[in-house]
C-alpha cells in the first residue's frame, strides 16, 4: 500500500514556515523548478548526485510548510507547487522571495 502524505491546509500556513522552508537555496531551487512545470518527480527537481535522504528531507520540509503537494504514483513521488494557495493567504510573497534567488 502506498504511503499517504500529510499536507497542511491553507489556513494552517504560516509566514514563519514559508520563510523557513525557503531559507535554504536547494529548496528555493526546487520551488523555482516547480514554477516552470505542472508537476515533477523528487529526483528530477534536485541536483544530480544528491543522496535520496537529502532529497527526501528537502521535499518533506517544503511539504510540511505548505509549499508543495506530494503524491505517490507508482514508484515515484510527484510534487506540485501550491502557489495559488500560498498566494491566496500571502499575496505576492513567493514571487517577492524568488525574485532574488540566483
N, C-alpha and C positions, 0 to 999 in steps of 0.2 A: 504494500500500500504506500502511495506517495505521501511524503510529509507535507503538512499544510503550513503555510507561513502566516504569521500574525502581522497585521498592518494596523497602525493607529488610525482612528477616524479623523476627519478633518478638524473636528472641534478639539481634539487632543493634541494637535500640532502646536509646538511652542517655538518661539523665535530662538531661544537658547538651544534647543535641539537642532534646529536647522543650521544655525551658525556653527555649532559643534561639528555636525556632520560635514559641513563644507569647509571646515578649517584645515583639512588635510588635502594637499594637492592631488593625490591619487583619486580621492573621492570626487573632487571637483572635475577631474578629467573624465571620470565615469559619467557624471551628470552631463558634461558637455557632449560626450558621445551619444548619450541617450536623447539629447535635444535634437539630434540630426536624424533620428530614425524612430519608428514606432515602437520597436522592441529589439532587445539584444540579449544574447546569452552572456552569462557571467564571464566565461573565458575570453570572449571577443571584446569585452568592454575594458579589459585591463591590459597592461603592458605585458609583452611576451616574457617568459621566464619567471613570472611571479608565481610563488607557490600557491597551491589550491587553498591552503588555510588562510593565507593573506588575502586572497581574492574574496573568500567567504566572509572574512572579518569586515572588509570594507563594504560589501554589499549588505551585510547584516546591520551595520551602523547606519547606512542610508535608509534601509527599510524600517528600522525601529524608530527613526526620526521623521518618517513620513515622506521621504523624497522619492522612493521607488516602490513599485508593487512587483512582487516576485511570484512566479507561477511555475510549478514543475510540469514540464512537457517531455515525456519520455525520460531520457537520462539527463536532459538539460534543464537548467533553471533559466527562465526567460524573464527579463526585467523590463519594466516600462516606467517612464518618468511620470510622476504625479504633479506635473507643472500646473495644470489647470486648478487642481485642488489647493496647492500651495499658494498660487496667485490669488485665489478666492479669499483666503484668510490673510495673506500678507502681500497685497498687490505690489508688483514690481521688485520684490526682494530678490528673487532668483536672478533676474536679469541684471540688477544692480551689482550683485556679488560676482556673477560670472563674467561681467563686462571686463573685469580686471584680471581674470585668470589667463595665464600665459601658457 
